[in-house]
Amino acid sequence: MKLTLATAMLATLGGSAVFAWDAAAGKAVYDKSCKSCHGADGTPNAGVAKMMKVEMKDLKDVGKTMSAADIKGVISNGKGKMKPVASVTGASLDDVAAYVKSMK
């Protein structure tokens, strides 16, 4: 009985976490904070990549291969020449990760 109750609680909590992320809200934040470098559809801005002398990954591929937690880590901590995006925190961070994961 206890195992069944614990399993039901975990399933409920796991399901609510998925619905807590809002990819549509994440797109709005992405458009404001990320689009200038990563492009409207996740395709890197070639001019920015050339200026920074980096090879930027297409975020449509990143969304398929990285976990949401890893995406949030890159946004929060930066990676390589990408600086942390201080303006994206809290629920917005979850939403942007959900938006990147939804890119096709």
C-alpha positions, 0 to 999 in steps of 0.5 A: 500500500505504501509503495503504491501511494509513493508511486502515485505521488511521484507520478503526480509530481512528475507530471505537474513539473512537465506542465509547469514549463511553458514553451510559449512563454519561453519563446517570448523570453528567448526572443528578447534574450537569445535570438540576436545570437542564436537566431529566431529558429535556433539557427546561429547568427553567422555574423555573431559566430564569425565575430566571436570566432566560435562555431555555434551549434544549431539549437534545434539539435541542442534541444534533441541532445541535451537535457533541460537541466543541461540547457538551463546550466548553459544559460545560467553559467555560460559555456565557452565564450557565451556568458551567463544570461543573468536576465533569464532566471527562475520560471523563465529559465525553465520556460526557455529550456522548454522552448529550446527542447520544443524547437524542430 
